[in-house]
Each structure stands twice: as structure tokens, then as C-alpha cells.
Amino acid sequence: MLSKPLSRRSGRPDPLGRVRRHGIQWKDVNGFLFVVPWLIGFLVFQLFPFAASLGLSFTSWDLGTEIKFVGVQNYLRLLRAEPMLIKGIINTIYYTVFHVPGQMLLAFIVALLLNQKVRGQPIFRTMFYLPSITSGVASSIIWIWLFQPSGIINKGLAIIGVQGPNWLNSLDWAMPAIIIMGFWGIGSEMVLYLAGLQGIPESLYEAAQIDGAGRWSKLWHVTIPLMTPYFFLTAVMGIIGSFQVFTPALVMTQGGPGDATVFLLLFMYWAGWE
């Protein structure tokens, strides 16, 4: 009969049968070794260049000259010399405020619908996901056609007696058009929400139903609280993505009309390459 391992402190047999290991084992470090190549690439090609660029932004330096620290003078000069920068920041914030909550809400509603057991469910999920992986240029060209004065969107509005605007050439409607176009790519958020919905134990809904909860009560008191980590994740990802809007503004409006769709990244592109 095999004896149980002795406890390290008392010398008596360990009731849990645990074996104390000494030294570093291969399985303790093999996971770290797998991520070392990525870690080196991140440090060398991302973190270090970012830190160096941030440090150089507070200096005055031309190649071959001495580096001089000037504090925030470069930023103040940029703000005074480039009023379009302020416009780009305002437009980006405007886009973020309306796009992120709207996309989260639509993605959650679609995820709720696609979480139901209906015939052809995989087909519907694929149809909603595909636009999120479509080329940005191709998507922008499609939406240019849709937003034409005689396009499908205005024809649809005309059916209900609403005269559609000249979307992409209007100071008031160019930004809403790009926001609406952004809602087309809800597929990534939808997949995350579907994963979260399918991870909620069915027993919680059964308990709520026993307590007399209806459909809306179960949604409000069970589903939404348990989905908050997914909401937080998609909110962070949506804000980051909103500050990286570039292709739709460049292809659909070229920043116009009247700088109404100049985004921060588009301004940086113009400042660096034009």
C-alpha cells in the first residue's frame, strides 16, 4: 500500500495527497517561452518606438543637430497653426459619442435575435458577420451608391413620405451618413455578445421564471447584468476604433463638405503625406 506524501511542515501525511515540488519545472516556463517572440516584437517595434516618439515630441531636433528640450511648445504651436486639428478632434469625438453606443445597442439586439433557436440560424449569423470583415474601400463605395440623392436609402424614405437629403454633400448630414455606414460592421460585437449570451446558465432564467419574472424582467435583471463585462470590452474597443476612422472619410467625402468629416487620423495623414 502506497503511503501518502508527508506534509512539509508537520511531517505527517498530507490528507490531500499533494506532492511538494522543488525547483523550476519545464511546464512552469514553456508557456512563457511561447510568448517570448511576440514580447520581443512588441518591445522592439511598438513600445520602444512609441516611447521614443513621445519623448521626441517634447524636444526640438533636426537630424544632425543637438536635441533641445522645449516642453509643450510643439503642441502649442501645432494648435495655433492648425485649426483643422481642432476640427478633427471635435469631429472624432462627435463620431465616437453617437457611433459607439449605437453600435453596441444594435449589436446586442441582433445577438438577442440570433440567439433564438430558429431555422437557418447559422446562415443569418454569417450574413450579419460578413460585413465586418469586408474591405473598407469596397464598403465605402457601396455606401456611396446607397447615399446618392437617387439611391436606395432616399427611395426608401420617399415611400414613407420623407424627402431624403443629399447625404454626402450636406454639412449637416455627411457625418450622420458615416455614422450610419459604421453600423454596418456590427458583426464583431455581435459575435462577442452571442458568446456571452450562450454562457449564461439556463438555471438563472428558470429561477427568475419561478419567481414570476417575465421576458423583460429576465432581460433586465439577468441578461444585462451578466453581460456587463462584454459591454465594457466592446465599449473600449469601439472607442479605440472610433479614433482610427480613416477609410470612409477619405473615400466617401474626402473630409468634406467644409471639413465636416475631417477625422483626427485623416488630418494626420494629410499633415504627413500631403
Helices and strands as residue ranges (DSSP letters): H 26-42, I 43-47, H 48-56, E 59-60, E 68-69, H 73-81, H 83-114, H 121-129, G 130-133, H 136-146, H 152-159, G 167-169, H 174-182, G 183-185, H 187-198, H 202-210, H 215-218, I 219-223, H 224-226, H 228-242, H 247-248, I 249-253, H 264-273
